[in-house]
Amino acid sequence: MSNKSLQQVHIFFLFLPVIFICIASLARGQDYVLDPNWPKTLPDPIIWGQVPNVTIDLSGMIYAFHREEPPVLKFDSSGVLVDSWGSEWVSRPHGFRVSHDGTLWATDYHRDNGHTVTQFSTDGRVLLRLGARGFTGTGPNTFNGPTDVAVAVNGDIFVADGHWNNRIVKFSGSGRYLGEWGKKGSGPGEFNLPHSIVIDKRGRVLVGDRSNHRIQIFTQDGQYQEEWTQFGWPSGLFIDSNDVLYVADYQSKHGVTYGNAETGEIFGYIGGVEPEGVVVDTSGNVYASEVTGGEQGPGRIVKKFLRVPAL
């Protein structure tokens, strides 16, 4: 190899780290624009209620979990309502998730008729229920205002029993009680309204400890690891296939902040929405659900933000 060729190779390897940094920055630097045509107008007599959560099933259908009848609204990718159900098993919608097996999970925190976590199929058939409808408690089979649910790869179920019990409860995939952690407070492993819960690809449990203005991170046995305060007041959490964490916050940041799910580094922010829930489709488009103004406020819609790759 000539001296000139050796020099070119040397220069290439000298700048290789810079090239990788630039590529990584382009990959994660995204802009988002509101899609004004999503969703389409609801057919009569259905009207929008507050939408605490939104999720997407394995086929790409989008579900809004809202506080009007019927509580589950199922949309296709164009925003057309294709199905609805749920009036018979939920009184006050809250958390809403799709698990690895494609089933849906919902929490009901109605003070009188709620306090349940329900697994159901994408056509609305109830498959499993945890808790007793209308009964509250701190025991292994009762909740008091459950806010969210996450399912691990092995099928274990983690319930954020957040509104009044301030704990995380762990069950097997069949619903057998396995343990719990947490109490009201502001120290490590304590909670003040654990409002959202997700499990990352490393198996860590991330809890949006909303009224403590932080995300706490645990092992699946409840061992405290660390906490992040840079995401505001986390109402909703979602981690996409690229290991990007999206945090919905309608109380302090008034938008969706997104960043690295492993380190907590913030990548960007999406405004123009007052979100309590957030989910991302396989194309990187972001759906945010609103309850603007708190529990009695006027916000009532799901907004879609189209991903626009940075140049």
C-alpha positions in Angstrom: 0.0 0.0 0.0 1.4 3.4 -1.0 2.1 6.2 1.6 -0.8 8.2 0.1 -3.2 5.3 0.7 -1.9 4.8 4.2 -2.4 8.4 4.9 -6.0 8.3 3.6 -6.8 5.2 5.8 -5.3 7.0 8.8 -7.5 10.1 8.2 -10.6 7.9 7.8 -10.1 6.2 11.1 -9.2 9.5 12.7 -12.6 10.9 11.8 -14.6 7.7 12.2 -15.8 8.6 15.8 -17.0 12.0 14.5 -18.9 10.2 11.6 -20.7 7.9 14.1 -21.6 10.8 16.3 -23.2 12.7 13.4 -25.1 9.6 12.3 -26.4 9.0 15.8 -27.5 12.7 16.1 -29.3 12.6 12.8 -31.1 9.3 13.8 -32.5 10.7 17.0 -33.0 14.3 16.0 -36.6 14.4 14.9 -39.2 17.1 14.3 -42.9 16.4 14.7 -45.9 18.1 13.1 -49.5 17.9 14.1 -51.7 15.9 11.7 -54.9 18.0 11.5 -56.9 15.2 9.8 -56.5 12.7 12.6 -58.8 11.4 14.0 -61.8 11.8 11.8 -65.1 13.1 13.2 -66.8 10.6 15.5 -70.2 9.2 14.3 -73.3 10.2 16.2 -74.1 9.7 19.0 -70.5 9.2 20.3 -68.7 12.2 21.7 -65.2 12.7 23.1 -64.6 12.5 26.8 -61.4 13.1 28.6 -58.8 10.7 27.2 -56.3 9.6 29.9 -54.6 7.0 27.7 -54.0 5.7 24.2 -52.4 2.6 22.9 -51.7 0.7 19.6 -52.1 -3.1 19.1 -49.8 -5.4 17.1 -51.8 -4.8 13.9 -51.5 -1.0 14.1 -55.0 -0.2 15.3 -55.1 2.7 17.7 -57.3 2.7 20.9 -58.5 5.7 22.8 -59.5 5.0 26.4 -61.9 7.9 27.3 -64.4 9.0 29.8 -67.6 8.8 27.8 -69.7 5.9 26.5 -68.4 3.6 25.1 -65.0 4.0 26.9 -62.9 2.1 24.3 -62.7 3.7 20.8 -60.8 1.7 18.2 -59.4 3.6 15.1 -57.6 2.5 12.0 -54.4 4.2 10.9 -56.3 6.9 9.0 -58.3 7.9 12.1 -61.6 6.3 11.2 -63.5 4.7 14.1 -64.0 1.0 13.4 -65.2 -0.4 16.7 -66.1 0.6 20.3 -66.9 -1.3 23.5 -66.2 -1.5 27.3 -69.3 0.0 29.0 -70.0 -3.3 30.9 -66.6 -3.6 32.6 -65.2 -0.1 33.2 -66.5 2.9 35.2 -63.7 5.4 35.0 -60.9 4.7 32.5 -57.3 5.3 33.4 -54.3 3.2 32.3 -54.3 1.4 29.0 -51.6 -0.9 27.5 -50.9 -3.5 24.8 -48.7 -6.4 26.1 -46.2 -8.6 24.2 -48.9 -11.2 23.4 -51.1 -8.6 21.8 -53.8 -8.4 24.5 -55.0 -5.2 26.1 -54.8 -4.2 29.7 -56.9 -1.4 31.4 -57.2 0.1 34.8 -60.4 1.5 36.4 -60.0 3.9 39.3 -63.6 4.9 39.9 -64.0 5.4 43.7 -67.2 3.5 44.0 -67.3 1.0 41.1 -63.7 0.7 40.0 -60.4 -0.5 41.5 -59.8 -3.3 38.9 -57.2 -4.2 36.3 -58.6 -6.0 33.3 -57.0 -8.0 30.5 -59.0 -8.3 27.3 -58.8 -9.2 23.6 -58.7 -6.7 20.8 -62.4 -7.4 20.2 -63.4 -6.7 23.8 -63.6 -10.1 25.4 -62.5 -10.1 29.1 -59.7 -12.6 29.7 -58.5 -11.9 33.2 -59.5 -9.5 36.0 -57.4 -8.5 39.0 -59.0 -6.8 42.0 -62.7 -6.7 43.0 -65.0 -4.2 41.4 -66.1 -1.6 43.9 -63.9 -2.9 46.7 -60.8 -1.2 48.0 -58.0 -2.4 50.1 -54.2 -2.8 50.6 -54.2 -6.6 50.5 -52.8 -8.8 47.7 -56.1 -9.0 45.8 -57.5 -5.5 46.2 -56.5 -2.0 44.9 -57.3 1.6 45.6 -57.3 3.6 42.4 -54.9 1.6 40.1 -53.4 3.9 37.5 -51.4 1.7 35.1 -50.1 -1.8 34.3 -47.0 -3.2 32.6 -46.4 -6.8 31.6 -42.8 -8.2 31.5 -41.5 -10.5 28.8 -42.0 -13.6 31.0 -45.7 -12.6 31.6 -45.3 -11.1 35.1 -47.8 -8.3 35.7 -46.9 -5.0 37.5 -49.7 -2.8 38.6 -49.2 0.8 39.7 -51.8 1.0 42.5 -51.2 4.7 42.5 -54.0 7.0 43.3 -54.4 6.1 47.0 -52.2 3.1 47.8 -48.9 4.4 46.4 -47.4 1.0 45.7 -46.4 -1.3 42.9 -47.9 -4.8 43.0 -46.5 -7.7 41.2 -48.4 -10.8 39.9 -47.7 -13.8 37.8 -49.1 -14.1 34.4 -52.0 -16.1 35.8 -52.8 -13.4 38.4 -51.0 -15.0 41.4 -49.8 -12.4 43.9 -45.9 -12.3 44.0 -45.1 -9.2 46.0 -45.2 -5.4 46.2 -43.1 -2.4 47.2 -43.6 1.3 48.0 -45.5 3.6 50.3 -46.4 7.2 50.4 -43.3 9.5 50.7 -40.6 11.2 48.8 -37.6 9.0 49.5 -36.1 6.3 47.3 -38.7 3.6 46.7 -41.5 5.8 48.1 -44.2 7.3 45.9 -46.6 10.2 45.7 -49.0 9.1 42.9 -47.2 6.5 40.8 -49.1 7.3 37.7 -47.5 5.3 34.9 -45.3 2.2 34.6 -43.2 0.6 31.8 -40.5 -2.0 31.5 -37.5 -1.3 29.3 -35.5 -3.8 27.2 -33.0 -4.3 30.1 -35.9 -5.5 32.2 -35.9 -2.4 34.5 -39.2 -1.1 35.8 -39.7 2.6 35.3 -42.3 4.3 37.4 -43.7 7.8 36.7 -43.9 9.1 40.3 -45.9 12.1 39.2 -46.4 14.2 42.3 -42.8 13.7 43.3 -41.9 15.0 39.8 -39.6 12.1 38.9 -39.2 8.8 37.3 -37.9 6.1 39.6 -36.2 3.0 38.2 -36.3 -0.5 39.9 -35.4 -4.1 39.3 -38.4 -6.4 38.9 -38.0 -7.4 42.5 -38.4 -3.8 43.6 -34.8 -2.9 44.3 -34.3 0.9 43.8 -31.7 1.8 41.1 -31.9 5.5 40.4 -34.3 8.4 39.6 -34.6 11.0 36.9 -36.1 14.5 37.5 -35.5 16.0 34.0 -38.8 14.8 32.5 -41.1 17.0 34.7 -44.3 15.5 36.1 -44.7 12.2 34.4 -48.3 11.3 33.7 -47.6 8.8 30.9 -44.6 6.7 29.8 -43.9 4.8 26.6 -40.7 3.2 25.3 -40.5 2.5 21.5 -38.5 -0.2 19.7 -35.5 2.2 19.3 -35.2 2.5 23.1 -36.6 6.0 23.1 -38.6 7.0 26.2 -41.6 9.3 25.7 -43.0 11.1 28.7 -46.4 12.8 28.7 -46.7 15.8 31.1 -49.7 18.2 31.0 -48.9 19.8 34.4 -45.4 21.3 34.1 -43.9 20.8 30.6 -47.2 20.8 28.8 -46.1 18.4 26.1 -44.2 15.2 25.4 -40.5 15.0 26.3 -38.5 12.2 24.7 -35.0 10.8 25.4 -32.7 7.8 25.9 -34.5 5.1 27.9 -31.2 3.8 29.3 -29.5 7.0 30.4 -32.3 9.6 30.6 -30.6 11.9 28.2 -33.2 14.2 26.6 -33.4 14.3 22.8 -36.4 16.6 22.2 -39.8 17.9 23.0 -43.3 18.0 21.3 -45.5 20.9 22.2 -49.0 21.8 21.2 -50.7 19.2 23.4 -51.7 18.8 27.0 -51.1 15.0 27.3 -51.7 12.4 30.0 -51.0 9.4 27.8 -48.6 8.8 24.9 -47.9 6.0 22.5 -45.7 5.7 19.3 -46.4 3.6 16.2 -43.9 1.6 14.1 -43.3 4.6 11.8 -42.4 6.8 14.7 -45.6 8.9 14.8 -46.6 10.0 18.3 -50.2 9.9 19.6 -50.9 11.9 22.7 -54.2 11.8 24.7 -55.5 14.8 26.6 -57.2 15.6 29.8 -56.5 19.3 29.8 -57.3 21.1 32.9 -57.1 18.1 35.3 -59.8 15.6 36.2 -62.7 18.0 35.4 -61.0 19.9 32.6 -62.2 20.4 29.0 -59.4 18.6 27.1 -60.8 15.6 25.2 -59.1 14.3 22.1 -56.2 12.2 20.8 -53.6 14.2 18.8 -51.3 12.6 16.2 -47.9 14.1 15.5 -46.2 13.0 12.3 -42.5 12.2 12.5 -40.4 14.3 10.2 -36.8 13.0 10.0 -34.2 15.7 10.5 -32.0 16.6 7.5 
